[in-house]
Amino acid sequence: MIEMFFFCKSTSVFMCAHKNTDRQTDRRTQLRLWRRSGERDHLMPADGVIEGGRRGEERRGENGAVPGEPVKKDENSRRGNWGNQIEFVLTSVGYAVGLGNVWRFPYLCYRNGGGAFMLPYFIMLVFCGIPLFFLELSFGQFASQGCLGVWKISPMFKGVGYGMMVVSTYIGIYYNVVICIAFYYFFLSMTKLLPWTYCNNPWNTPDCSGVVGNNFSVFVLKATSLKFTLSLSLSLSLSLFLRHYVLNISDGIGTFGEVRLPILGCLAVSWFVVFLCLIRGVKSSGKVVYFTATFPYVVLTILFIRGITLDGAINGIKYYLTPQWEKVLDAKVWGDAASQIFYSLGCAWGGLITMASYNKFHNNCFRDSIIISITNCATSVYAGFVIFSILGFMAHNLNVPVSEVADHGPGLAFVAYPEALTLLPISPLWSLLFFFMLILLGLGTQFCLLETLVTAIVDEIAPTLRSLNATCFLSWRCSFGSLSVFCVQAGIYWLLLMDNYAASFSLVIISCIMCICVMYVYGHRNYFRDVEMMLGFPPPLFFKVCWRFISPVIISFILIFTVIQYKPITYNDYVYPGWSLAIGFSMALSSVVCIPIYALYKISRSPGATFRERLKFACRAHPKWGPALQEHRTGRYAPMASEDTVEARPLKEKEELKEELKVEEKEKEKETERKDEISLTIQGSNGSTNTHNNPNPSA
């Protein structure tokens, strides 16, 4: 019995080892088929391998792991990946859905024809927003690199990546200042009575008028005429609270004044929160977004339910949605729609490329781009209901038109809407919820902005630098930049200057050059094959047409519209001096000038006897362009000599590849015919083929 047991045991072990050997052999065979078929088709493995791979992906699940498996390993062990696709979608939603969705879109909607504005808005979303969003996601995911590393696709255009870094630096600095002001309002709301409710405070002026009287009854604001003018709204108690207490604004941008210690403290808190959330890169921020990306919708829903139950809310919503179809024929309405879509989705900031670079290689980023883009625009429309229901209530109580209390930008977030909240019962509670929502919306964007800079540095400049050290350095550097300008009494002037110039027409130029590089320099056919190799299906025809023709035309239209509609920046009645406008244009050009400077540098360092040869070499894709992991480098990206070769197969012209394939096929056919003739000759002489004596008949 014991001998029989050991015999059975050894037999079972032998059978298991034999099965494992067969599986390894099958795996090697599949890999050879994959590469051969990839070399033949230039992009995809054989059909059987594709179906097997798809079935394997279905068994492995969304994250590449077997369902129920306790530990999920990263596909890219050096850079890391998202824990799952929900983290990526939530992070991208938090990045795209920012403060502009709350304080800019509702104002643009009612100013440009109410419900009629929705028509050009969604047309621009379909023809420009979603295609550009998909382009950037697929770009970053295919190369698994940040906004600098992806430009191996055409090294001469790497300056576009540096321009993205400059823009992200500017936006990250002043965006956190807005978050810190929201923090300050949040802390001040932790009282039984909001401090801006009445006009009996030291910072109020004699002409101060509040929306709540001493007996808690609502009264109409004082006016010297029957017409309520917007200039009178500057005397609202909350406007004075913001100007004289929170910011203590100086006389002009050149009068810096003293440091505002409360703003300084709140700025330190906001940078510390950002640092904690990014301390482990996407591993930590991917967990934080479960709260920061979802809770704003909870707050919006609470405020919406409370808002529609108030008197006058319907009037505000009607004012928000009532279509004025004659404005659809106005070019300015289409320009505002295109600009809002472009800036709202965060195109050309580098954040979309960076977030997508942490995806698994075969993730369906086409699906993600549609989900995130539609979610972003739906949030803007939903936020309009929340804002105008409260503003309608405020206008009803003040007995003035809704247009007189409507505002946009910081004026809406820190003056008009909080002023309306003072009319509600338990106003501190609603104020806490509102400013907490603003904080979360700002943090969702801020995470991606700082992660863009960290990823670019870690991937490109210092690959051995740990993410924690890079995050510490960038947080300290951006904090110093914020402290130096924005915490003084003239900080609001510099904040608005950077907001208007740092990320305006420069983003449009960067996005346009990116489309031209990918579609026309690298080649649209090459990029379409890359996307098909990554996703398993080619980009839809609609997106191919948009990437090549429609989206670049719309981007050019946005640039022309921005130039035509340009007006020098003002803050209330303050007109910025000429030297400050020169600084603003310098900030805008500092990101764009990176593109020609690096292009000239790359051309000068490229080999070639003539300028044309140098230019051609600088535009050619780098040998290391393609999938980051060796297992994904198949087809035309497969190694040339052996599996151990790291350098990727260089890109060849389509016609040359066809000729080479024809020659190879003819040689194989001749060799096969020669072998068959030899085999038939041997069979004819011996009557049969003796495989034992002559195992190789063609010898």
Secondary structure, DSSP 4 states (H G I P E B T S, - for coil): -HHHHHHHHHHHHHHHHHHHHHHHHHHHHHHHHHHHHHHHHSS---HHHHHHHHHHHHHHTTTTS-TT-S----SSTTT---SSHHHHHHHHHHHHS-HHHHHTHHHHHHHTTGGGGHHHHHHHIIIIIHHHHHHHHHHHHHHT--TTGGGGGSGGGHHHHHHHHHHHHHHHHHHHHHHHHHHHHHHHTSSSS-TTSSS-STT--TT-B-SS-TTS---PPP-SSSS--GGGGGGBHHHHIIIIIIS---SSTT----B-HHHHHHHHHHHHHHHHHTTTTHHHHHHHHHHHTTHHHHHHHHHHHHHHTSTTHHHHHHHHH---GGGGG-HHHHHHHHHHHHHHTTTTSSHHHHHHTTS-TT--HHHHHHHHHHHHHHHHHHHHHHHHHHHHHHHHHHTS-HHHH---THHIIIIIHHHHHTTSTTHHHHHHHHHHHHHHHHHHHHHHHHHHHHHHIIIII-TTS-HHHHHHHHHHHHHHHHHHHTTBTTHHHHHHHHHHHTTSHHHHHHHHHHHHIIIIITTHHHHHHHHHHHHSSPPPHHHHHIIIIIHHHHHHHHHHHHHHT----EETTEEPPHHHHHHHHHHHHHHHTHHHHHHHHHHHHS--SSHHHHHHHHHSPPTT-S-SSGGG--GGGSBSS-TT--SBPPP--HHHHHHHHHHHHHHHHHHHHHHHHHHHHHHHHHSS--TTT-S-TT-
